[in-house]
Amino acid sequence: MRVTNHLDAEIGRRLRQARLVENLTQDGLAQKLSISFQQVQKYENGTNRVSSSRLWSISRVPVSYT
């Protein structure tokens, strides 16, 4: 079992925060990214590491992150 890296957890926390600011569900974000909502859950929990290419895809989703 992989231990959650502090950076993975921080990226997940910010992803969740940005998603909530935009009033998106995990499923809604997943649809925009063409991934499963379970994968979004894993990213937000820091269980799975977000690859650089996926981070780029996420950055293309319009959000008003503050």
C-alpha positions as CSV (number, residue, x, y, z in Angstrom):
1,M,0.0,0.0,0.0
2,R,1.4,3.4,-1.1
3,V,1.6,6.1,1.5
4,T,0.0,9.4,0.5
5,N,2.7,11.9,-0.5
6,H,2.1,15.4,1.0
7,L,2.3,16.9,-2.5
8,D,-0.3,14.5,-3.9
9,A,-2.6,15.4,-1.0
10,E,-2.1,19.1,-1.6
11,I,-2.9,18.8,-5.3
12,G,-6.0,16.8,-4.4
13,R,-7.1,19.3,-1.8
14,R,-6.7,22.2,-4.4
15,L,-8.5,20.1,-7.0
16,R,-11.4,19.6,-4.7
17,Q,-11.5,23.2,-3.6
18,A,-11.6,24.4,-7.3
19,R,-14.3,21.9,-8.1
20,L,-16.5,23.1,-5.2
21,V,-16.0,26.7,-6.1
22,E,-17.4,25.9,-9.5
23,N,-20.2,23.9,-8.0
24,L,-19.2,20.8,-9.9
25,T,-19.8,17.3,-8.6
26,Q,-17.1,14.7,-8.9
27,D,-19.1,13.2,-11.7
28,G,-19.4,16.5,-13.5
29,L,-15.7,17.1,-13.4
30,A,-15.0,13.6,-14.4
31,Q,-17.2,14.0,-17.5
32,K,-15.3,17.2,-18.5
33,L,-12.0,15.3,-18.1
34,S,-13.3,12.0,-19.7
35,I,-12.4,10.0,-16.7
36,S,-14.4,8.1,-14.0
37,F,-15.7,9.9,-10.9
38,Q,-13.8,7.2,-8.9
39,Q,-10.6,8.5,-10.5
40,V,-11.5,12.1,-9.4
41,Q,-12.1,10.7,-5.9
42,K,-8.7,9.1,-5.8
43,Y,-7.0,12.3,-7.0
44,E,-8.8,14.4,-4.4
45,N,-7.9,11.9,-1.6
46,G,-4.3,11.8,-2.8
47,T,-4.6,8.0,-3.3
48,N,-3.6,8.3,-6.9
49,R,-0.9,10.7,-8.2
50,V,-2.1,13.1,-10.9
51,S,0.2,12.8,-13.9
52,S,1.6,15.9,-15.6
53,S,-0.5,15.3,-18.7
54,R,-3.7,14.9,-16.6
55,L,-2.8,18.1,-14.6
56,W,-2.5,19.9,-17.9
57,S,-6.0,18.6,-18.9
58,I,-7.4,19.7,-15.6
59,S,-5.9,23.1,-16.0
60,R,-7.9,23.5,-19.3
61,V,-11.2,23.1,-17.5
62,P,-12.4,26.7,-16.9
63,V,-12.7,27.5,-13.2
64,S,-12.5,30.8,-11.3
65,Y,-10.0,29.5,-8.6
66,T,-9.1,32.0,-5.9
